[in-house]
């Protein structure tokens, strides 16, 4: 962590307020496509960032290793790499590993760039909790090593730079996926460094976020009771772990998770005429009140087969959605202009209500909003 001061906040301001940019696109049939469009879309929102963070998550990325967990790990020293590889050999079967290919890019400070490696591994027993535990052990116990991507058939690529620069650096134009998310960062309350760029992920869950989580301390302490440890020094990290806890471990559907993150007021809950719904929302507030996200936020959550967009209740950060039925695509973006840039013939666009999730789902090949299908493959 000794290099952080060299690359963090070149403006020397105590607090810089601006906006991040987020973009997501998904083929709800599962067809793979190159990342050219998302690179253009996120570059179109260049002015929303300041070059201190950019990144992408890709799903359907490693079909040849789809049964293995793909660990993307950044190292600040060779010693960190040696210790981590020794740890991996003792805790996993390593099928294949390599340095993630990059190319020299003038805009990327390669002097301070970490070593970035990928490993395709199998645990001794198929248990996602085992993966989470081992990721946390590496990130907390091995100096200068950070696992920032750990899902199957998916991968995160991120660093310090504008997103289009990070895309060029990691040669993302060479990759295919059925779901891509992207982020351009303008750090507000935390230092800018490679691990602190978005997306944040655990297993195949990933999150990109525009806004500021003022409840970070409360959220973080709650998650620590369940074995999650925040090590990447950015408020958004808690959202990724909260999603894993609520959706994977507690098996809550996204419409209920939305009522945890973007919770209705107690007065609104008390006023509900539907007793079942009133009891349900009351239980959520009591059980998971410490995971309520205070502050402005728009997030895109992705995992295998699903992309979800969500804002805070009063939409303090923007989100636009679009559907192009001709190519079975769902788009989510900070700005509608970026959707129209890459899809000039977009058929449907709208501004979602605060606190209401938009869901693209591969399993039933639908896009859902307010629990209703706004688009289903093969339906007129």
C-alpha positions in Angstrom: 0.0 0.0 0.0 3.0 2.3 0.1 2.4 3.6 -3.4 -1.1 4.9 -2.8 0.0 8.5 -2.0 1.7 8.8 -5.4 -1.4 8.1 -7.3 -4.3 9.4 -5.1 -6.1 12.7 -5.5 -3.7 14.8 -7.6 -5.9 17.8 -7.0 -4.8 17.9 -3.3 -8.4 18.6 -2.2 -9.8 17.3 1.1 -13.0 16.3 -0.7 -13.9 16.2 -4.3 -17.5 16.0 -5.3 -18.5 14.8 -8.8 -20.2 11.9 -10.5 -19.1 8.4 -11.5 -20.4 6.7 -14.7 -21.8 3.2 -14.9 -23.0 1.2 -17.9 -24.3 -2.3 -18.3 -25.4 -4.4 -21.3 -26.7 -7.9 -21.5 -27.9 -10.2 -24.2 -30.9 -12.0 -22.6 -30.5 -15.0 -24.9 -27.0 -15.5 -23.7 -25.3 -14.7 -27.1 -21.7 -13.6 -26.7 -20.5 -10.3 -28.1 -17.3 -8.3 -28.1 -16.8 -5.3 -25.8 -16.4 -2.6 -28.4 -19.8 -1.1 -27.7 -19.4 -0.9 -24.0 -16.0 0.7 -24.4 -17.5 3.4 -26.6 -20.5 3.9 -24.2 -18.4 4.4 -21.1 -15.9 6.6 -22.9 -18.9 8.8 -23.9 -19.2 9.6 -20.2 -15.6 10.6 -19.9 -16.3 13.9 -18.1 -18.1 12.1 -15.3 -14.7 10.7 -14.1 -11.3 12.1 -13.5 -9.1 9.2 -14.5 -8.6 7.7 -11.0 -10.5 4.5 -11.6 -12.0 2.4 -14.4 -13.1 -1.1 -14.8 -15.2 -3.8 -16.3 -16.9 -7.1 -15.4 -17.5 -9.7 -18.1 -19.7 -12.9 -17.9 -19.4 -15.9 -20.2 -15.8 -15.0 -20.4 -14.0 -18.4 -19.8 -16.1 -21.1 -21.4 -13.1 -23.4 -21.6 -12.7 -23.2 -17.8 -16.3 -22.8 -16.9 -16.1 -25.3 -14.1 -13.2 -23.6 -12.4 -13.2 -20.5 -10.2 -11.2 -17.8 -12.0 -9.1 -15.8 -9.5 -7.9 -12.5 -10.7 -5.2 -11.3 -8.3 -3.1 -8.2 -8.2 0.3 -8.1 -6.6 2.3 -5.1 -5.5 5.5 -7.2 -4.9 7.0 -10.5 -6.2 7.1 -11.7 -2.6 3.3 -11.3 -2.3 3.0 -13.4 -5.5 5.2 -16.1 -4.1 3.3 -16.3 -0.8 -0.1 -16.3 -2.5 0.9 -19.1 -5.0 2.1 -21.2 -2.1 -1.3 -20.6 -0.4 -3.2 -21.6 -3.5 -1.2 -24.8 -4.0 -2.1 -25.9 -0.5 -5.8 -25.0 -0.7 -6.8 -25.6 -4.3 -6.2 -27.6 -7.5 -4.7 -25.2 -10.0 -5.6 -26.1 -13.5 -3.9 -23.2 -15.3 -2.5 -19.8 -14.5 -1.0 -16.9 -16.4 -0.3 -13.2 -16.2 -3.3 -11.4 -17.6 -2.2 -10.0 -21.0 -1.8 -6.2 -21.2 -0.3 -3.8 -23.7 1.8 -0.7 -23.2 -0.6 2.2 -22.9 0.7 5.8 -22.6 -2.1 6.9 -20.3 -1.5 4.1 -17.7 1.1 4.7 -15.1 2.8 1.3 -15.5 5.5 2.2 -13.0 2.9 1.9 -10.2 0.7 -0.7 -11.9 0.5 -4.0 -10.0 1.3 -7.4 -11.4 -2.1 -8.9 -12.4 -2.4 -12.7 -12.7 -5.3 -15.1 -13.2 -5.6 -18.6 -11.8 -8.3 -21.3 -12.6 -8.8 -23.3 -9.5 -11.0 -26.0 -7.9 -11.5 -26.3 -4.2 -11.3 -29.7 -2.4 -15.0 -29.6 -1.9 -17.5 -27.6 -4.0 -18.6 -25.0 -1.5 -18.9 -21.3 -2.3 -18.4 -20.3 1.4 -15.0 -22.0 1.2 -14.1 -19.7 -1.7 -15.2 -16.6 0.2 -13.2 -17.7 3.2 -10.0 -18.3 1.3 -10.4 -15.0 -0.6 -10.7 -13.2 2.7 -7.7 -15.0 4.1 -5.5 -13.9 1.1 -6.7 -10.3 1.3 -6.1 -10.0 5.0 -3.2 -12.3 5.7 -0.9 -12.0 2.7 0.8 -8.6 2.3 0.7 -7.0 -1.1 -1.8 -9.5 -2.6 -5.5 -8.8 -3.4 -8.0 -11.1 -4.9 -10.4 -8.8 -6.8 -12.3 -11.4 -8.9 -13.3 -14.9 -7.9 -16.3 -16.2 -10.0 -16.8 -18.9 -12.5 -16.8 -18.1 -16.2 -16.5 -14.4 -15.4 -13.8 -11.8 -14.7 -13.2 -8.3 -13.4 -10.6 -6.0 -15.0 -9.9 -2.7 -13.3 -7.3 -0.1 -12.4 -6.3 3.5 -12.1 -7.2 5.4 -15.3 -10.2 6.3 -17.4 -12.3 3.2 -18.2 -11.4 3.4 -21.9 -7.7 3.4 -21.0 -8.2 0.4 -18.7 -10.0 -1.4 -21.5 -7.1 -0.7 -23.9 -4.5 -1.7 -21.3 -6.2 -5.1 -20.6 -7.0 -5.7 -24.4 -10.6 -6.1 -23.6 -11.6 -5.7 -27.3 -10.3 -9.3 -27.6 -12.8 -10.7 -25.1 -16.4 -11.9 -25.5 -19.3 -12.2 -23.0 -23.0 -12.1 -22.8 -23.1 -9.5 -20.1 -20.7 -6.6 -19.5 -20.7 -3.8 -16.9 -18.4 -0.8 -16.8 -17.5 2.0 -14.4 -15.7 5.3 -14.6 -14.7 6.6 -11.2 -14.4 10.0 -9.5 -13.2 9.1 -6.0 -14.8 11.2 -3.2 -13.9 9.9 0.2 -11.3 7.3 -0.5 -7.9 7.0 -2.1 -7.6 6.0 -5.7 -5.6 2.8 -6.2 -5.9 -0.2 -8.5 -7.8 -2.4 -6.0 -10.2 0.5 -5.2 -11.5 0.8 -8.7 -14.9 -0.7 -9.6 -16.3 -3.3 -10.1 -16.2 -4.9 -6.7 -16.8 -8.6 -6.6 -17.0 -11.8 -4.6 -17.7 -15.2 -6.3 -19.5 -14.3 -9.5 -21.3 -11.3 -7.9 -20.1 -7.9 -9.1 -21.2 -4.3 -8.3 -20.6 -1.0 -10.0 -21.8 2.1 -8.1 -22.3 5.8 -8.6 -22.8 7.7 -5.4 -21.6 7.6 -1.8 -22.4 5.2 1.0 -22.4 7.2 4.2 -23.6 4.1 6.1 -20.3 2.3 5.2 -19.2 1.9 8.9 -22.5 0.3 10.0 -22.7 -1.9 6.9 -19.1 -3.0 7.3 -19.5 -4.0 11.0 -22.7 -6.0 10.2 -21.0 -7.9 7.4 -18.0 -8.7 9.5 -20.3 -10.8 11.7 -20.7 -13.1 8.7 -17.1 -13.4 7.8 -16.7 -10.6 5.2 -13.7 -8.3 5.7 -13.4 -5.1 3.7 -9.8 -4.6 2.5 -10.1 -2.5 -0.7 -10.7 0.9 1.0 -13.8 2.0 -0.9 -17.4 2.2 0.4 -18.8 0.2 -2.6 -17.1 -3.0 -1.4 -19.8 -3.5 1.3 -22.5 -3.6 -1.4 -20.9 -6.6 -3.1 -20.6 -8.5 0.1 -24.2 -7.5 1.1 -25.5 -8.8 -2.2 -23.7 -12.2 -1.6 -25.1 -12.4 1.9 -28.7 -11.6 1.0 -29.1 -13.2 -2.4 -26.8 -16.2 -2.2 -26.7 -17.2 1.5 -30.2 -16.0 2.5 -31.7 -16.7 -1.0 -33.7 -13.5 -1.0 -35.1 -12.3 -4.4 -33.9 -9.0 -5.7 -37.3 -7.2 -5.1 -36.8 -7.9 -1.3 -33.1 -7.0 -1.4 -34.1 -3.7 -2.9 -36.3 -3.1 0.2 -33.2 -3.7 2.3 -30.9 -1.4 0.4 -33.5 1.2 -0.5 -35.9 0.7 2.4 -39.3 2.3 2.7 -39.8 4.6 5.7 -41.2 3.1 8.9 -44.3 5.4 8.4 -44.8 4.0 4.9 -44.5 0.4 6.2 -47.0 1.1 9.0 -49.5 2.6 6.5 -49.5 -0.5 4.2 -53.0 -2.1 4.1 -51.6 -5.5 3.0 -50.8 -7.1 6.3 -48.6 -9.8 4.8 -46.5 -7.1 3.0 -46.4 -5.0 6.1 -45.1 -7.9 8.2 -42.6 -8.8 5.5 -41.1 -5.3 5.2 -41.1 -5.0 9.0 -39.1 -8.3 9.3 -36.6 -7.1 6.7 -36.0 -3.8 8.5 -35.5 -5.6 11.8 -33.3 -8.3 10.5 -31.2 -6.3 8.0 -31.6 -2.7 9.1 -27.8 -2.4 9.3 -27.6 -3.1 5.5 -29.7 -0.1 4.6 -27.6 2.0 2.2 -27.6 5.6 3.4 -26.6 8.2 0.8 -27.1 8.6 -2.9 -26.6 5.5 -5.0 -27.2 3.9 -8.4 -25.8 0.4 -8.7 -25.7 -2.3 -11.3 -25.4 -5.8 -9.8 -24.4 -8.7 -12.0 -23.9 -12.4 -11.6 -24.3 -15.5 -13.7 -27.3 -15.1 -15.9 -28.6 -11.8 -14.4 -28.1 -8.0 -14.5 -29.9 -5.7 -12.1 -30.2 -1.9 -11.9 -31.3 -0.1 -8.7 -31.3 3.4 -7.3 -31.9 4.9 -3.9 -35.6 5.7 -3.1 -35.4 9.3 -4.2 -33.1 8.9 -7.2 -30.2 11.1 -6.1 -28.1 9.4 -8.8 -29.4 8.9 -12.4 -30.2 5.6 -14.1 -31.6 5.1 -17.6 -32.8 1.8 -19.1 -33.3 0.7 -22.6 -34.3 -2.4 -24.6 -33.5 -3.3 -28.2 -35.7 -6.2 -29.2 -33.9 -6.7 -32.5 -30.8 -8.0 -30.8 -32.3 -9.0 -27.4 -30.3 -6.4 -25.5 -30.9 -4.7 -22.2 -29.0 -1.5 -21.5 -28.5 0.3 -18.2 -26.6 3.6 -18.0 -25.9 6.8 -16.1 -26.9 8.7 -19.2 -29.4 7.8 -22.0 -27.1 9.4 -24.5 -24.6 6.5 -24.1 -27.3 4.0 -24.8 -28.3 5.8 -28.0 -24.6 6.1 -29.0 -24.2 2.4 -29.3 -27.8 1.6 -30.2 -29.2 4.4 -32.4 -32.3 2.4 -33.2 -33.1 1.6 -29.5 -36.8 0.8 -29.3 -37.7 1.4 -25.7 -36.0 3.7 -23.1 -37.3 4.8 -19.7 -36.3 6.3 -16.3 -36.9 3.7 -13.6 -38.5 4.7 -10.3 -36.4 5.0 -7.3 -35.9 1.8 -5.3 -37.5 -0.3 -8.1 -35.1 -2.9 -9.7 -34.7 -3.5 -13.4 -33.8 -7.2 -14.0 -32.4 -8.8 -17.1 -32.6 -12.6 -16.6 -31.0 -15.2 -18.8 -32.8 -18.2 -17.2 -36.3 -17.2 -18.5 -34.9 -14.8 -21.2 -36.9 -11.8 -19.9 -36.4 -8.2 -18.7 -38.5 -7.4 -15.7 -39.5 -4.1 -14.1 -42.0 -3.7 -11.2 -42.2 -7.6 -11.4 -43.7 -7.4 -14.8 -42.0 -8.5 -18.0 -41.3 -5.5 -20.2 -39.6 -7.7 -22.8 -39.5 -11.5 -23.3 -37.6 -13.3 -26.0 -39.9 -14.7 -28.6 -43.0 -12.7 -27.4 -44.5 -9.9 -29.4 
